[in-house]
C-alpha cells in the first residue's frame, strides 16, 4: 500500500520534510548515518537507518 505525502524526519532532530506525490524527498545532513522516521496520520510510525 502506498502512502501519499508522509512526513520524514531525522531521529533526534527538528528538521524534516514530506515526500512529493511520487514518494521522492530530499533532506540534507552532514551525518554519515542515523535514523529516519516516517509517519502518516492513522498509520504506524516506522524508523529506518540510513
C-alpha positions in Angstrom: 0.0 0.0 0.0 1.4 3.4 -0.9 1.1 6.3 1.5 1.0 9.7 -0.2 2.9 12.6 1.4 4.2 11.0 4.6 6.4 13.1 6.9 10.1 12.2 7.0 12.3 13.5 9.8 15.8 12.8 11.2 15.6 11.0 14.5 16.5 13.3 17.4 16.4 16.4 15.2 13.9 19.1 14.4 14.3 19.1 10.6 12.1 17.1 8.3 10.1 17.2 5.1 7.3 15.5 3.3 7.5 13.5 0.1 6.1 14.6 -3.2 3.3 12.6 -5.0 5.9 10.2 -6.4 7.4 9.5 -3.0 10.5 11.5 -3.6 12.0 13.6 -0.8 15.3 15.3 0.0 16.9 16.0 3.3 20.4 17.4 3.7 22.7 16.5 6.6 26.4 16.1 7.4 25.7 12.9 9.2 27.0 9.7 7.5 24.5 7.5 9.3 21.4 7.8 11.5 17.7 7.0 11.5 14.8 8.5 9.5 11.4 8.4 11.0 8.5 8.1 8.5 5.0 8.9 9.8 1.5 9.5 8.5 -1.7 10.0 10.4 -3.6 6.7 11.0 -0.5 4.5 10.3 2.2 3.1 12.4 5.3 5.2 12.6 8.4 3.5 11.2 12.1 4.1 11.8 14.8 3.1 9.2 18.5 3.5 9.2 20.4 5.5 6.5 
